[in-house]
Amino acid sequence: MNDLHNETSPYLLQHANNPVHWKAWNQKSLDFAKENDKLIIVSVGYSACHWCHVMEHETFEDSEAAAVMNQNFVSIKVDREERPDIDAVYMKAVQIMTGRGGWPMNVVCLPDGRPVWGGTYFRKGEWMDTLQQLQQLYRSNPEKMIDYAEKLHHGINSISLVHKQEDAEQFDSSTLANLVEKWKKSFDWEFGGYSRAPKFMMPSNYSFLLRYAYQKKDNQLLEFVNLTLTKMAYGGLFDTIDGGFSRYSVDMKWHVPHFEKMLYDNGQLVSLYSDAYKLTKNPLYKEVIEKTLTFISKELTNRDGGFYSALDADSLTVDNHLEEGAFYVWTKEELKAILKEDFELFSIIFNINEFGFWEEGNYVLIQTESLEEIASQYKKDSSELHRKKHEWENLLYTEREKRKKPRLDDKCLTSWNALMLKGFVDAYKALGNKDYLNKALQNASFITENLWAPEGNLLHSHNDGKNTINAYLEDYCFVIDAFISLYEATLDEKWLHHSKQLADYCFDHFYDTTTDFFSFTSDIDAELITKHYELEDNVIPASNSVMANNLYKLAIYFDNPYYESTAQKMLGHILPNIDYPSAFSNWLHAFLNFSDENRELAVCGEQALANILILQKDYLPNIVFSGNDKPSELPFLKSRFEEGKNLYYVCQNKTCDLPSENLELTLQSLKF
């Protein structure tokens, strides 16, 4: 019997009508495998995953394949977004066995959960043959399979270990400079990003590189970051019609995306483009921010202010055939019919030519030049081109809305909601749109009211009115980060106190004094086959690197040396072993926090909030902001407020200059 109809995950529910007797991951399912001495199939995917849908259609919906699985295996379906802990552990096994990873991920395990075989996508025939061979081997020679499982388990444990660096060599600014120079060799100076395909956006990488370029006055590096952000915004990766980024580009030029739109990408990218806009005032970046947040508000927000997880890569064609990108692409004939006499000009701007062609008569819109460059080249008025572009996008939007939309993953994940919350706050700081702050506050209330249990722990997922799954470190670290950012934008100290409360909970239930890092799962959760520490930054920064950055700020606000020393110990173990900096960019961000270039700023006085928002319109990544419009007991602000004065305290390492009463001079002193 298929048990997935009892679940709330949209991905698991997609499989609820398969002939496979799927079970969810829970103690009952695991106990059943042990009691009946059955091998376990762990199949991991997510709702927006194109190849997950392909394997479902080809294999899991097939009665012949299902019969093989049902007869001899306990088959467990896992939503990797609901259970990132399970995904991380078994992904390590697949990477050891095959040298690569991805989704769908399929692993066969002994009845005790230790993996013996695995990979990603399999065709029906290969899948059935392999399962039958594994079952036969387990019955005829179980010792061989158990021996392999033990060796593989040892390998998983080895790569899961955190090696403390007691006497590591010193990591300093010159070491960082050398790493950045090495990093530059992988840059694509034509289209931005890295010189490889597929291309992922990697917001944490460009957030760090933007900061480093600014603080070190590295104009070449700054040029590269702006090239990357511009080309990403021009490419089909960004939906210029309705806003929002897809997960990655399958090619070198950011042209053809893997069409799913994920909340976590868009939250981080709004923050990144907001920072870049502060520094450059590039109107393209403002357009990206505004379109993306309009998309999030319209398509990925529930009535309580929670943010949904994703839109699927696949959507239905006019023939009701599920096809990747069907909702987004255009034929030349469609565009001619919609745009009429403007088609030729539209074709120049959006490359309805060989450069913009995808496949099977379909085009994905991509710009290669700015409207100003095109206006100059074709003797057009640039303001008229901007008006035309806006008009065309509205026409295409109206037409596209008649199509069948991609499927929605409507679960709300705490970590991803926090990333998007921070995106709205950062956009508010950059653009001053009060609606963005209101949406951030609404989402913060959604998290505190629905996903923060009375016992003090967060919950990971909210869907269909149910709050499920004890939270992971990623949930705590991103909520703390978002609440600190919300404090900076409102000066409401309750957000700092919430952050401190959550950080202290992490010390109680996640911190491992033997490694000096936080484990990914809480000590109140059932253990998996190995302990997982998330250390490498990827498309989402590692939860430990985010915690290090959080603890740095909380140490300042609350004058807490333990927070500071913990962050420094974490950095001390990571930094000396960095070989490829792209996988540790958020750790490098934390390193810059502890540099001599960082400052703390207290803005005190009746106009504190208005003044601090003026300051935060500038790109000042090396400043920790704080302020009050009345006396405060917050340790960093205590005794700084003086009635009738607006004061600016610039501090470093617990030492402050005499306060200034001049906003402009204070701002100039903070800039590089």
C-alpha positions in Angstrom: 0.0 0.0 0.0 1.2 3.5 -0.8 1.2 5.6 2.4 2.1 9.0 0.9 -1.5 10.2 0.8 -1.1 10.9 4.5 1.7 13.4 3.9 1.6 17.2 3.4 4.7 17.6 1.2 3.6 18.4 -2.4 6.5 16.2 -3.7 5.4 13.2 -1.7 1.8 13.7 -2.7 2.9 13.7 -6.4 3.9 10.1 -5.8 0.8 9.1 -3.7 -0.9 7.4 -6.7 2.2 5.5 -7.9 1.8 1.7 -7.8 4.9 1.6 -5.7 4.1 0.9 -2.0 5.9 4.1 -0.9 6.4 4.8 2.7 7.5 8.1 4.3 10.7 8.3 6.3 9.7 7.6 9.9 10.5 5.2 12.7 7.7 2.9 11.8 9.0 2.4 8.2 12.5 1.8 9.4 11.4 -0.7 12.0 9.4 -2.5 9.4 12.5 -3.0 7.3 14.5 -4.4 10.2 11.7 -6.7 11.4 11.2 -8.1 8.0 14.9 -8.2 7.0 14.2 -6.2 3.8 16.6 -4.0 1.9 15.5 -0.3 1.8 15.2 1.9 -1.2 15.6 5.6 -0.3 14.5 7.8 -3.2 15.1 11.5 -2.7 13.8 14.4 -4.9 11.8 17.6 -4.8 8.7 18.9 -6.4 10.3 21.2 -9.0 12.8 18.7 -10.2 12.4 17.9 -13.9 14.3 14.6 -13.9 12.5 13.5 -10.8 9.3 13.7 -12.8 10.9 11.9 -15.7 11.9 8.9 -13.5 8.5 8.9 -11.9 6.7 8.7 -15.2 9.1 6.1 -16.7 9.6 3.9 -13.7 7.6 4.6 -10.6 4.3 4.8 -12.5 5.1 1.5 -14.2 3.5 -1.6 -12.7 6.3 -3.9 -13.7 9.0 -1.8 -12.0 6.7 -1.3 -9.0 6.2 -5.1 -8.7 10.0 -5.6 -8.3 10.2 -2.9 -5.7 7.1 -4.0 -3.8 8.1 -7.7 -3.6 11.5 -7.4 -2.0 12.1 -3.8 -0.8 10.8 -1.2 1.7 10.6 1.8 -0.6 10.8 5.2 1.2 10.2 8.5 -0.6 11.9 11.6 0.8 11.4 15.3 0.0 14.9 16.6 0.2 13.5 20.1 1.1 11.6 18.7 4.0 14.5 16.4 5.1 17.8 18.0 4.1 19.5 15.9 6.8 18.6 12.6 5.1 19.5 14.1 1.7 22.9 15.3 2.9 23.9 11.9 4.5 22.9 9.8 1.5 24.3 12.3 -1.0 27.7 11.7 0.6 27.3 8.0 0.0 26.3 8.6 -3.7 29.3 10.9 -4.2 31.7 8.4 -2.8 30.2 5.6 -5.0 29.8 7.5 -8.2 31.9 10.7 -8.0 28.9 12.9 -8.6 25.5 13.7 -7.2 22.1 15.2 -8.1 18.4 14.5 -8.1 16.6 12.3 -8.2 18.9 10.4 -5.8 18.3 6.7 -5.3 20.0 4.6 -2.7 19.6 1.0 -1.7 20.4 0.3 2.0 20.7 -2.6 4.3 17.7 -3.0 6.7 19.7 -0.9 9.3 19.9 2.1 6.8 23.5 1.8 5.8 23.8 2.3 2.0 25.2 -0.4 -0.4 24.4 1.1 -3.8 23.2 4.3 -5.3 23.1 6.9 -8.0 20.8 9.5 -9.5 18.5 9.0 -12.5 18.0 5.5 -13.8 16.0 4.2 -16.7 13.4 1.5 -16.0 15.3 -1.5 -17.3 18.6 -0.6 -15.6 16.7 0.1 -12.4 14.9 -3.2 -12.4 17.9 -5.2 -13.3 20.0 -3.6 -10.6 17.4 -4.1 -7.9 17.0 -7.8 -8.8 20.8 -8.3 -8.7 21.0 -6.6 -5.3 18.2 -8.7 -3.8 19.7 -11.9 -5.1 23.1 -10.9 -3.7 21.6 -10.1 -0.3 19.9 -13.5 -0.1 22.9 -15.5 -1.4 25.8 -13.7 0.0 24.8 -11.1 2.6 28.2 -11.0 4.2 29.7 -9.5 1.0 27.1 -6.8 1.0 27.5 -6.1 4.7 31.3 -5.9 4.3 30.8 -3.3 1.6 28.3 -1.4 3.6 30.7 -1.2 6.6 33.5 0.1 4.3 31.2 2.7 2.7 29.9 3.7 6.1 33.4 4.3 7.3 34.0 6.5 4.3 30.9 8.5 5.0 32.0 9.0 8.6 35.4 10.0 7.5 34.2 12.8 5.2 31.7 13.8 7.9 34.3 14.4 10.5 35.4 17.9 11.4 39.1 18.1 11.9 40.1 20.7 14.5 43.1 22.8 13.7 44.9 23.3 17.0 48.2 24.6 15.5 47.2 25.7 12.0 49.2 28.4 10.2 47.9 31.9 10.4 45.3 33.0 7.8 45.8 36.7 7.1 44.8 39.3 4.5 47.7 38.3 2.2 46.6 34.7 2.2 43.1 35.9 1.3 44.5 38.1 -1.5 46.3 35.1 -3.0 43.1 33.0 -2.8 41.1 35.7 -4.7 43.8 35.9 -7.4 43.6 32.2 -7.8 39.8 32.5 -7.9 39.9 35.0 -10.7 41.4 32.4 -13.1 38.1 30.6 -13.2 36.1 33.7 -14.2 34.2 34.1 -17.5 35.0 37.6 -18.7 32.5 37.5 -21.6 29.3 36.4 -19.8 30.3 36.6 -16.1 30.1 33.7 -13.7 32.5 30.8 -14.0 33.9 29.4 -17.2 31.8 26.3 -17.2 28.3 25.0 -17.8 25.8 24.6 -16.2 26.0 28.0 -14.5 24.6 28.4 -11.0 24.1 31.9 -9.6 26.0 31.3 -6.3 24.8 34.5 -4.5 27.1 34.0 -1.6 30.1 34.1 -3.9 29.2 37.4 -5.5 28.2 38.9 -2.2 31.7 38.3 -0.9 33.4 39.3 -4.1 31.4 42.6 -4.2 32.4 43.4 -0.6 36.1 42.4 -1.2 36.3 44.5 -4.4 34.8 47.5 -2.6 37.0 47.3 0.5 40.2 46.6 -1.4 39.4 49.1 -4.2 39.8 46.3 -6.7 38.1 47.8 -9.8 38.8 44.8 -12.0 37.0 42.5 -9.6 34.1 45.0 -9.2 33.8 45.1 -13.0 33.6 41.4 -13.0 30.8 41.2 -10.4 28.8 43.9 -12.3 29.4 42.0 -15.5 28.0 38.8 -13.9 24.9 40.6 -12.4 24.2 42.3 -15.7 24.5 39.2 -17.8 22.4 37.2 -15.3 19.7 39.9 -15.5 19.8 40.0 -19.3 19.7 36.2 -19.7 16.7 33.8 -19.9 17.7 32.8 -16.4 15.8 36.0 -15.3 12.2 36.2 -16.2 12.0 39.7 -17.6 8.2 39.3 -18.2 7.2 38.5 -14.7 10.3 38.6 -12.5 12.2 36.0 -10.6 15.2 33.8 -11.4 15.3 30.2 -12.4 17.6 27.8 -10.6 20.5 27.7 -13.1 21.5 28.1 -16.7 22.3 25.0 -18.7 24.7 27.0 -21.0 27.6 29.4 -20.7 25.6 32.6 -21.5 22.9 32.4 -18.8 20.4 31.8 -21.7 18.4 28.6 -21.2 17.5 28.0 -17.6 16.5 24.8 -15.8 13.1 26.5 -15.5 12.1 25.9 -11.9 12.0 29.0 -9.7 13.1 28.4 -6.2 12.4 30.7 -3.2 15.9 30.4 -1.8 17.6 31.6 -5.0 15.3 34.6 -5.3 15.6 35.7 -1.6 19.4 35.7 -1.8 19.5 37.3 -5.2 17.3 40.2 -4.1 19.7 40.8 -1.3 22.7 40.7 -3.7 21.2 43.0 -6.2 20.1 45.4 -3.4 23.7 45.6 -2.2 25.0 46.1 -5.8 22.3 48.8 -6.4 23.5 50.7 -3.3 27.0 50.7 -4.6 26.3 51.4 -8.3 22.8 52.9 -8.5 22.4 50.8 -11.7 18.7 51.1 -12.8 18.9 47.6 -14.2 19.5 46.2 -10.7 16.5 48.2 -9.4 14.3 46.7 -12.1 15.5 43.2 -11.2 14.7 43.8 -7.5 11.2 45.3 -8.2 10.2 42.6 -10.7 11.4 39.8 -8.5 9.6 41.1 -5.4 6.4 41.6 -7.4 6.6 38.0 -8.6 7.2 36.7 -5.0 4.3 38.8 -3.7 1.9 37.6 -6.5 2.9 34.0 -7.0 4.7 32.7 -3.9 3.0 34.4 -0.9 0.1 33.0 1.1 -2.6 35.0 2.8 -0.7 34.9 6.2 2.5 36.3 4.7 4.3 33.0 4.4 6.4 32.3 1.3 5.9 29.2 -0.8 8.8 27.1 -1.9 8.9 26.8 -5.7 7.3 26.7 -9.1 7.9 23.6 -11.1 10.3 23.4 -14.1 7.6 21.5 -16.0 4.2 22.8 -17.2 1.5 21.6 -19.5 1.5 22.4 -23.2 -1.6 23.2 -25.3 -1.8 19.4 -25.8 -1.7 18.8 -22.1 1.7 17.3 -22.3 4.0 18.0 -19.3 7.1 19.7 -20.7 10.0 21.6 -19.2 9.8 25.3 -19.9 6.5 25.2 -21.8 5.1 28.1 -19.8 8.1 30.4 -20.6 9.2 29.9 -24.2 8.0 31.6 -27.4 7.9 30.7 -31.1 8.7 33.4 -33.7 5.1 33.1 -35.0 3.6 33.8 -31.6 5.8 36.8 -31.1 4.9 38.2 -34.5 1.2 37.9 -33.8 1.5 39.6 -30.4 4.0 42.4 -31.3 3.0 43.1 -34.9 5.0 46.0 -36.3 7.3 46.1 -33.3 8.5 42.5 -33.9 11.7 43.5 -35.7 12.8 46.0 -33.0 11.8 43.4 -30.3 13.9 40.8 -32.1 17.0 43.1 -32.0 16.7 43.7 -28.2 15.8 40.1 -27.2 17.7 38.2 -29.9 15.0 36.4 -31.8 17.7 35.0 -33.9 20.3 32.2 -33.8 21.7 33.5 -30.6 18.4 33.4 -28.8 17.1 30.1 -30.3 16.7 27.2 -28.0 15.1 24.1 -29.6 12.1 22.9 -31.6 11.2 26.3 -32.8 11.3 27.9 -29.3 13.1 31.0 -28.2 14.2 32.1 -24.8 14.4 35.9 -24.4 18.0 37.2 -23.9 19.6 40.6 -24.1 23.2 41.1 -25.0 23.3 44.9 -24.9 21.8 47.7 -22.9 18.9 49.7 -24.3 21.2 52.7 -24.4 23.7 50.9 -26.6 21.0 49.6 -28.9 19.4 53.1 -29.1 22.8 54.6 -30.1 23.5 51.9 -32.6 20.1 52.1 -34.3 19.5 55.9 -33.9 16.6 55.5 -31.5 15.6 57.4 -28.4 16.6 55.4 -25.3 13.6 56.6 -23.3 11.3 55.4 -26.0 13.0 52.0 -26.0 12.4 51.7 -22.3 8.8 52.6 -22.8 8.5 50.1 -25.6 10.2 47.3 -23.6 7.8 47.8 -20.7 4.8 47.8 -23.1 6.0 44.6 -24.8 6.5 42.8 -21.4 3.0 43.7 -20.4 1.6 42.3 -23.7 3.6 39.1 -23.3 2.6 38.8 -19.7 -1.1 39.0 -20.6 -0.7 36.4 -23.3 1.4 34.1 -21.1 -1.2 34.2 -18.3 -3.6 32.4 -20.6 -1.2 29.4 -20.5 -1.3 26.6 -17.9 1.0 27.6 -15.1 3.8 25.5 -13.6 2.8 23.5 -10.5 3.2 25.2 -7.2 5.1 23.7 -4.2 3.0 25.4 -1.5 4.9 24.3 1.6 6.6 27.1 3.6 10.1 26.2 4.8 11.4 28.2 7.7 15.0 28.6 6.4 13.8 29.7 2.9 11.2 32.1 4.3 14.0 33.7 6.3 16.1 34.1 3.2 13.2 35.8 1.4 12.4 37.9 4.5 15.9 39.2 4.5 15.6 39.9 0.7 12.6 42.2 1.4 14.4 44.0 4.2 17.5 44.5 2.1 15.4 45.8 -0.8 13.7 48.2 1.7 17.1 49.5 2.8 18.2 50.0 -0.7 15.1 51.5 -2.3 13.0 52.8 0.6 9.8 51.1 -0.5 7.8 50.8 2.7 5.7 48.0 1.2 8.8 45.8 1.3 9.3 46.4 5.0 5.6 45.6 5.7 5.9 42.3 3.8 9.0 41.5 5.8 7.3 42.2 9.1 4.3 40.1 8.0 6.6 37.2 7.2 8.5 37.6 10.5 5.1 37.4 12.3 4.2 34.3 10.3 7.5 32.6 11.4 7.1 33.6 15.1 3.4 32.6 15.3 3.5 29.4 13.2 7.0 28.0 13.3 8.3 28.8 16.7 7.1 26.3 19.3 6.3 27.2 22.9 9.1 24.9 24.0 11.6 27.2 22.3 12.4 25.2 19.2 11.7 26.2 15.6 9.8 23.9 13.2 11.0 23.4 9.7 7.9 23.2 7.5 4.4 24.6 7.4 1.7 23.4 4.9 -2.0 22.9 4.9 -2.3 24.5 8.3 0.2 22.0 9.8 3.6 22.8 11.3 5.9 19.8 11.0 9.4 18.5 11.4 11.8 19.8 14.1 14.0 22.5 12.7 17.5 22.2 11.4 20.5 24.5 12.0 19.7 26.1 8.6 16.4 27.3 10.0 17.9 28.8 13.1 20.8 30.5 11.4 18.8 32.1 8.6 16.0 33.3 11.0 18.6 34.8 13.3 20.3 36.6 10.3 16.9 37.9 9.0 15.8 39.1 12.4 19.1 41.0 12.9 18.6 42.6 9.5 15.0 43.5 10.5 16.4 45.1 13.6 18.8 47.3 11.6 15.8 48.5 9.5 13.4 49.2 12.4 15.6 49.6 15.5 13.0 47.4 17.3 15.1 45.5 19.8 12.7 42.6 20.1 14.2 41.2 16.8 17.6 41.2 18.4 16.3 39.5 21.6 14.6 36.9 19.4 17.9 36.3 17.6 19.8 35.9 20.9 17.1 33.5 22.2 17.5 31.3 19.1 21.3 31.5 19.2 21.3 30.3 22.8 18.9 27.5 21.8 21.5 26.4 19.2 24.2 26.3 21.8 22.0 24.1 24.0 20.9 21.7 21.2 23.3 21.9 18.2 26.7 22.9 19.4 29.4 20.2 19.6 32.2 21.2 22.0 34.4 18.3 20.6 34.4 19.9 17.1 33.7 23.6 17.9 30.9 23.5 15.3 27.1 23.2 15.2 25.7 19.9 14.0 23.0 20.1 11.3 20.4 18.3 13.4 19.3 18.9 17.0 20.2 16.6 19.8 16.5 15.9 20.4 16.1 14.3 17.0 16.6 10.6 16.1 20.2 10.0 14.8 20.9 9.0 11.3 23.7 6.7 10.2 26.2 9.5 10.7 26.4 13.0 12.1 26.3 15.9 9.6 28.1 19.2 9.9 27.3 21.7 7.1 30.6 23.5 6.4 30.9 24.2 2.7 29.0 27.2 1.1 27.0 26.2 -1.9 23.9 27.6 -3.7 22.9 28.3 -0.1 25.7 29.3 2.4 26.6 26.7 5.0 24.6 26.9 8.2 27.8 27.0 10.2 29.3 29.9 8.2 26.0 31.8 8.7 26.1 31.1 12.4 29.7 32.5 12.6 28.5 35.7 11.0 25.5 35.9 13.3 27.6 35.3 16.4 30.0 38.1 15.4 27.1 40.6 15.3 25.4 39.3 18.4 28.7 39.5 20.3 28.8 43.2 19.6 25.1 43.9 20.4 25.1 42.0 23.7 28.8 42.4 24.7 29.1 38.6 24.7 32.7 37.3 24.5 31.6 33.7 24.3 29.8 34.4 21.0 32.8 36.1 19.6 35.3 33.4 20.7 33.1 30.7 19.3 32.9 32.4 15.9 36.7 32.9 15.9 37.3 29.2 16.8 35.1 28.1 13.9 37.0 30.4 11.5 40.3 29.1 12.9 39.4 25.5 11.9 38.1 26.4 8.4 40.2 29.2 7.0 43.7 27.5 6.9 42.4 24.6 4.9 40.6 26.6 2.1 41.8 25.5 -1.3 39.0 26.5 -3.5 37.5 29.8 -2.1 34.2 29.6 -4.0 33.1 26.8 -1.6 33.9 29.0 1.5 32.9 32.5 0.4 30.6 33.1 3.4 33.4 32.1 5.7 35.6 34.6 4.0 32.9 37.2 4.6 33.1 36.3 8.3 36.9 36.7 8.2 36.4 40.3 6.8 34.2 41.0 9.8 37.1 40.5 12.1 39.5 42.6 10.0 40.7 46.1 10.9 38.4 47.5 8.3 35.2 46.7 10.2 33.4 49.2 12.3 30.4 49.4 14.6 28.0 52.4 14.4 25.6 53.6 17.1 23.0 56.1 15.9 21.3 57.7 18.9 18.7 60.4 19.1 15.1 61.2 18.4 15.8 61.0 14.6 17.8 57.7 14.9 15.6 55.6 12.7 15.4 58.1 9.9 19.1 58.8 10.1 20.1 55.2 10.1 18.0 54.5 7.1 19.8 57.3 5.2 23.1 55.7 6.1 21.9 52.2 5.1 21.1 53.5 1.6 24.8 53.4 1.0 26.8 50.2 0.5 28.6 49.8 3.9 29.2 46.1 4.2 31.8 46.5 6.9 29.5 48.3 9.4 27.4 46.8 12.1 24.4 49.1 12.6 22.7 49.9 15.8 20.6 52.8 17.1 17.9 54.1 19.6 15.5 57.0 19.9 15.2 56.6 23.6 17.4 55.2 26.4 18.3 51.5 25.9 19.5 48.6 28.0 21.1 46.9 25.0 24.8 46.6 26.1 26.1 48.3 22.9 23.8 51.2 23.3 23.6 51.7 27.0 24.2 55.3 28.2 24.7 56.6 24.7 21.4 58.4 24.3 21.3 62.2 25.1 18.0 64.1 25.1 17.8 66.7 22.3 20.9 65.4 20.4 21.4 63.2 17.4 24.7 61.4 18.0 26.8 59.1 15.8 29.3 56.8 17.6 31.9 55.1 15.3 33.5 52.2 17.2 36.0 49.4 16.6 36.8 46.5 18.9 35.1 48.0 21.9 36.7 51.4 21.5 34.6 54.4 20.2 35.5 57.8 18.8 33.9 60.8 20.4 30.4 61.1 19.0 29.7 63.3 16.0 26.5 65.3 15.4 27.1 65.5 11.7 25.4 62.8 9.6 27.2 63.7 6.3 30.7 63.7 7.9 29.9 60.4 9.7 28.9 58.8 6.4 32.0 60.1 4.6 34.2 58.7 7.4 32.7 55.2 6.9 33.2 55.0 3.2 36.3 53.6 1.5 
